[in-house]
């Protein structure tokens, strides 16, 4: 309860400090399973989206994040109140992570995922890995494409503390994927590419047309 109260303070504070612009929140269904699929420019993307979404969004998070003490630990746990803590080893097990995400969706909740895997170091939008499509097809949950902009300047790679800057979060229209009439592997690729195209339309990022080599994600 204390963490949720703290979030009520953090949201308006973040909007003021980072001059946040939030668009399309009405596209996110208020109930039922939904997948929030976003680009990935900064470490704080998974913190920002749950703060501004109209309902709780669960992201996978390393268990170490929940072990920090003091004010830092308190703030992290407040932002990650709906996150799923996974051990370091399990975090690298792609299918195990997807199974955890599917459980969240089967419970009628919202799950957030970055299909690119790791953060983009050059600002381009990298090719999506097909785990997001596996989730969409297995759960029949709608997918909300999301573009997060400006977080790479607020929290650049290697920076210990956020900087002042402007952050924009755009929620797109729901994407629905019925059972496809093609083989499973081909379907996952087609669905993933459609999701990434929707994210690119929202973000305006230059597509990289390749995978992010830093990621071992799905």
C-alpha positions as CSV (number, residue, x, y, z in Angstrom):
1,X,0.0,0.0,0.0
2,X,2.8,2.4,0.9
3,X,4.5,1.8,-2.5
4,X,1.2,2.5,-4.4
5,X,0.8,5.7,-2.4
6,X,4.4,6.7,-3.3
7,X,3.5,6.2,-7.0
8,X,0.7,8.7,-6.6
9,X,3.4,11.2,-5.7
10,X,6.0,10.0,-8.3
11,X,3.7,10.3,-11.3
12,X,2.9,14.0,-11.1
13,X,6.5,14.7,-10.0
14,X,7.9,12.9,-13.0
15,X,5.5,14.7,-15.3
16,X,6.8,18.1,-14.0
17,X,10.5,17.2,-13.8
18,X,10.7,15.5,-17.2
19,X,8.0,17.6,-18.8
20,X,6.3,14.4,-19.8
21,X,3.9,14.2,-22.7
22,X,1.6,11.2,-22.6
23,X,-0.5,10.3,-25.7
24,X,-3.1,7.6,-26.4
25,X,-3.6,6.2,-22.9
26,X,-7.2,5.6,-23.9
27,X,-6.1,2.9,-26.3
28,X,-5.1,0.6,-23.3
29,X,-8.1,-1.5,-22.3
30,X,-9.0,-1.1,-18.7
31,X,-9.5,-4.8,-18.0
32,X,-8.4,-8.1,-19.5
33,X,-5.1,-9.3,-20.7
34,X,-3.0,-6.9,-22.8
35,X,0.6,-6.8,-24.0
36,X,2.4,-3.5,-23.9
37,X,5.1,-3.7,-26.6
38,X,7.6,-0.8,-26.5
39,X,10.8,0.4,-28.0
40,X,13.8,0.4,-25.8
41,X,16.2,3.4,-25.5
42,X,17.1,3.5,-21.9
43,X,17.2,1.6,-18.6
44,X,14.3,3.7,-17.3
45,X,11.9,2.7,-20.0
46,X,10.5,-0.1,-17.9
47,X,10.0,2.3,-15.0
48,X,8.4,5.1,-17.1
49,X,5.7,3.0,-18.8
50,X,4.2,1.5,-15.6
51,X,4.1,5.0,-14.1
52,X,2.1,6.6,-16.9
53,X,0.0,3.6,-18.1
54,X,-3.7,3.7,-17.0
55,X,-3.4,0.3,-15.3
56,X,-0.6,-1.7,-13.7
57,X,1.9,-3.2,-16.1
58,X,4.2,-6.0,-15.1
59,X,7.7,-6.2,-16.6
60,X,10.3,-8.8,-15.9
61,X,13.0,-7.4,-13.6
62,X,16.2,-8.9,-12.2
63,X,15.8,-10.0,-8.6
64,X,18.8,-7.8,-7.7
65,X,16.7,-4.7,-8.2
66,X,14.6,-5.6,-5.2
67,X,17.6,-6.0,-2.9
68,X,18.7,-2.4,-2.8
69,X,18.4,-0.7,0.5
70,X,17.7,2.9,1.6
71,X,15.9,5.5,-0.4
72,X,17.2,4.1,-3.7
73,X,15.8,0.7,-2.9
74,X,12.5,2.2,-1.8
75,X,12.1,4.2,-5.0
76,X,13.0,1.2,-7.2
77,X,10.5,-1.0,-5.5
78,X,7.8,1.7,-5.8
79,X,8.3,1.9,-9.5
80,X,8.5,-1.9,-9.9
81,X,5.6,-2.7,-7.6
82,X,4.0,-4.8,-10.3
83,X,7.2,-6.2,-11.7
84,X,8.1,-9.9,-11.7
85,X,11.4,-10.6,-9.9
86,X,13.4,-13.3,-11.7
87,X,16.8,-14.8,-10.7
88,X,19.7,-13.8,-12.8
89,X,19.9,-17.3,-14.4
90,X,16.2,-17.4,-15.2
91,X,16.3,-13.9,-16.7
92,X,18.5,-15.3,-19.5
93,X,16.2,-18.3,-20.1
94,X,14.0,-17.0,-22.9
95,X,11.3,-19.6,-22.8
96,X,11.1,-19.6,-19.0
97,X,10.6,-15.8,-19.1
98,X,7.8,-16.2,-21.7
99,X,6.0,-18.7,-19.6
100,X,6.1,-16.3,-16.6
101,X,4.7,-13.6,-18.9
102,X,1.9,-15.9,-20.2
103,X,0.8,-16.6,-16.6
104,X,0.4,-12.8,-16.1
105,X,-1.7,-12.6,-19.2
106,X,-3.8,-15.7,-18.3
107,X,-4.6,-13.9,-15.0
108,X,-6.1,-11.0,-17.0
109,X,-3.3,-8.6,-16.4
110,X,-1.1,-6.3,-18.5
111,X,2.4,-7.4,-19.4
112,X,5.1,-5.1,-20.8
113,X,7.9,-6.3,-23.2
114,X,10.7,-4.7,-25.3
115,X,10.8,-6.8,-28.4
116,X,14.2,-5.5,-29.4
117,X,15.7,-7.1,-26.3
118,X,18.5,-4.8,-25.2
119,X,18.5,-1.0,-25.4
120,X,19.3,0.6,-28.7
121,X,22.7,2.3,-28.3
122,X,22.4,4.4,-31.5
123,X,18.7,5.4,-31.4
124,X,17.6,3.2,-34.3
125,X,14.7,0.7,-33.9
126,X,16.1,-2.8,-34.1
127,X,14.3,-5.9,-35.5
128,X,11.9,-7.4,-33.0
129,X,12.5,-10.9,-31.5
130,X,9.5,-13.2,-31.8
131,X,8.8,-13.7,-28.2
132,X,6.2,-10.9,-28.3
133,X,4.4,-12.8,-31.1
134,X,4.5,-16.0,-29.2
135,X,2.8,-14.3,-26.3
136,X,0.2,-12.7,-28.5
137,X,-0.7,-15.9,-30.3
138,X,-0.7,-18.0,-27.2
139,X,-2.7,-15.6,-25.0
140,X,-4.9,-14.0,-27.8
141,X,-4.3,-10.8,-25.9
142,X,-4.3,-7.5,-27.9
143,X,-1.0,-5.8,-28.3
144,X,-0.6,-2.1,-27.6
145,X,2.4,-0.7,-29.5
146,X,4.2,2.0,-27.5
147,X,6.9,4.6,-28.3
148,X,9.0,6.0,-25.5
149,X,11.1,9.0,-26.6
150,X,13.7,11.1,-24.8
151,X,14.6,8.5,-22.1
152,X,18.0,8.0,-23.8
153,X,18.8,11.7,-23.0
154,X,17.4,11.6,-19.5
155,X,19.2,8.4,-18.6
156,X,22.0,7.7,-21.1
157,X,23.9,4.5,-21.0
158,X,26.5,4.6,-18.2
159,X,24.8,7.6,-16.3
160,X,24.2,6.9,-12.6
161,X,21.5,9.5,-12.2
162,X,18.7,10.8,-14.5
163,X,19.2,14.2,-16.1
164,X,16.6,16.9,-16.8
165,X,14.9,16.4,-20.1
166,X,11.6,15.8,-22.0
167,X,10.0,12.4,-22.2
168,X,7.2,11.4,-24.5
169,X,5.2,8.2,-24.3
170,X,2.8,7.3,-27.1
171,X,0.3,4.4,-26.8
172,X,-0.9,3.2,-30.1
173,X,-4.2,1.5,-31.2
174,X,-4.6,-2.2,-30.2
175,X,-3.4,-4.8,-32.6
176,X,-5.3,-8.1,-32.7
177,X,-3.9,-11.4,-34.0
178,X,-6.3,-14.3,-34.6
179,X,-5.0,-17.8,-35.2
180,X,-2.9,-17.5,-38.4
181,X,-3.4,-19.8,-41.4
182,X,0.4,-20.3,-41.8
183,X,3.0,-22.3,-39.9
184,X,3.9,-21.2,-36.4
185,X,7.4,-19.9,-37.1
186,X,6.3,-17.9,-40.1
187,X,3.3,-16.5,-38.1
188,X,5.5,-15.4,-35.3
189,X,7.8,-13.5,-37.7
190,X,4.9,-11.8,-39.5
191,X,3.2,-10.8,-36.2
192,X,6.4,-9.5,-34.8
193,X,7.2,-7.4,-37.9
194,X,3.7,-5.9,-37.8
195,X,4.2,-4.9,-34.1
196,X,7.5,-3.4,-34.8
197,X,6.1,-1.5,-37.8
198,X,3.5,0.0,-35.5
199,X,6.1,1.0,-32.9
200,X,8.2,2.6,-35.7
201,X,5.2,4.6,-36.9
202,X,4.7,6.0,-33.3
203,X,8.4,6.6,-32.6
204,X,9.6,7.9,-36.0
205,X,12.9,6.0,-35.4
206,X,15.1,4.9,-38.2
207,X,14.7,1.1,-38.6
208,X,18.0,-0.8,-38.3
209,X,16.7,-3.9,-40.3
210,X,18.8,-6.1,-38.1
211,X,18.8,-7.5,-34.6
212,X,20.4,-5.8,-31.7
213,X,23.6,-7.7,-31.3
214,X,23.8,-6.9,-27.6
215,X,20.7,-9.0,-26.8
216,X,20.3,-12.7,-26.3
217,X,16.5,-12.2,-26.0
218,X,13.9,-14.0,-28.0
